[in-house]
Amino acid sequence: MCDTEMELSGETMTKKIVFIAGHMRGGSTLLSMLLGQQKGFFAAGELNRIWDGGFTNNELCTCGKPFKSCDFWNAVVENAFGGWDGVDAQEMQDLSKIVYPATKFPLLTVPSLRSTEYQEKVNRILDIWEKLYLAIFKISNSTVIVDSTKVSMYGILLTQIPNIDLYALHLNRHSCGVAYSKRKKRELPEVHWREEYMTTHSIVHSAYKWMMRNLSASSLKFSTPRYLHLRYETLAQRPKATISQLAEFIGETPPDLSFFNGNDKIVIKESHMFGGNPMRFQYHEKQIRLDDEWRIAMPLHQKASTFFLTWPLLLAYGYRGFP
Ligand SMILES: [Zn+2]
């Protein structure tokens, strides 16, 4: 393991990863973009996806260039691994299936249960991740990386990189909003060589996944003392106040809110996010508004099914009553 202290402007800074946990179509790209506008923050996107989407498939970075043609990611890979051939992306994809599927939760949280063979695989992943994240800190000249991977098992393992403080933001959105969104057909702009769409899901599948992903995200509070639960609806309705509160939670104060124009308009700068909602490709001025189209457009039987399949956790997260 290499030295993980970093000098920025002559000062030794603590390095932090803000890990967004939760489910798809839940607002994590919006949250990531907002956090990433602040000075000293870098929104990296969904870093669990760079091995297949980036290294293997060469999907688009948000700067508009394919991953392997992006100057930023070229510099990161050069710094971390000495070039594109310095790391085996297929090995990382294979290791991810062995080391952190949901079934490995006990081994991820209780290291004493691990076999020697499993521990060696964990060490291998952590070693590569450490090199990758340290290179991102360095090339982006930031002290906070925002990672919107969302997969909680990934986040639990990420807490085990030494000398990096992990802040877990558990983001959720009303289950009906998620289920409605997951039935919509949306194009994937990062797949630039053919027409491809986001996978759509049935109501039952979305409700089940919403429950499992949220329960799993809640478990992060046992892996890091720096855990916070946040609702997408709060973020979208009060973005400026929410980002200010989050900056305080992360210990980056005073918050840099200079990118806000008023309370709900933002000016987005060019970024190098990898993975996330297609909205990440939209630059310039952006009006933030709550996406609650589902309240009107979602058929009643779908709304009722989703609600009754997920109501215990809806109540636990403060969503009151049938919508
Ligand atoms: Zn880029």
Boltz pocket constraint, residues with backbone or C-beta under 6 A from the ligand:
constraints:
  - pocket:
      binder: B
      contacts: [[A, 61], [A, 62], [A, 63], [A, 64], [A, 65], [A, 70], [A, 71], [A, 72], [A, 73], [A, 271], [A, 272], [A, 273]]
      max_distance: 6.0
